[in-house]
Amino acid sequence: MNKSTLNIFPDVILTYFILIQIKATIYIENSPVGFHICKVAKDHGATMIVMGSRGIGVIRRTFMGSTADYVLHHSHIPVTVVPKN
C-alpha cells in the first residue's frame, strides 16, 4: 500500500463499521503487532479479539512466527482466529 492509501484506509473501514452498526477503533502503531493487539485489547477493556489468519503453514510459522499464534498464547481474553478461506 502506498502512503495515501494508508491515510484513507482507516476512514473507509470506520465508515463501513458505522453502517453495519459495529463500534470499532483503529490504531496504527509501530510496534510488534501481536504485543500491541494484546496491549490495546487490555487497555480498552475488550471482551474478545477477532483476527484473520493467512494460513502460512506449520514450518514457516515455526521459523517466522505468527501474529495470531502470539495473540492466542498471550491474550487474557477470548480470541477467535478466522481462517484465510
Secondary structure in CASP SS format (residue, H / E / C, confidence):
PFRMAT SS
TARGET T0000
AUTHOR 0000-0000-0000
METHOD secondary structure of the structure
MODEL  1
M C 1.00
N C 1.00
K H 1.00
S H 1.00
T H 1.00
L H 1.00
N H 1.00
I H 1.00
F H 1.00
P H 1.00
D H 1.00
V H 1.00
I H 1.00
L H 1.00
T H 1.00
Y H 1.00
F H 1.00
I H 1.00
L H 1.00
I C 1.00
Q C 1.00
I C 1.00
K C 1.00
A C 1.00
T C 1.00
I C 1.00
Y C 1.00
I C 1.00
E C 1.00
N C 1.00
S C 1.00
P C 1.00
V H 1.00
G H 1.00
F H 1.00
H H 1.00
I H 1.00
C H 1.00
K H 1.00
V H 1.00
A H 1.00
K H 1.00
D H 1.00
H C 1.00
G C 1.00
A C 1.00
T C 1.00
M C 1.00
I E 1.00
V E 1.00
M E 1.00
G E 1.00
S C 1.00
R C 1.00
G C 1.00
I C 1.00
G C 1.00
V H 1.00
I H 1.00
R H 1.00
R H 1.00
T H 1.00
F H 1.00
M H 1.00
G C 1.00
S C 1.00
T H 1.00
A H 1.00
D H 1.00
Y H 1.00
V H 1.00
L H 1.00
H H 1.00
H H 1.00
S C 1.00
H C 1.00
I C 1.00
P C 1.00
V E 1.00
T E 1.00
V E 1.00
V E 1.00
P C 1.00
K C 1.00
N C 1.00
END
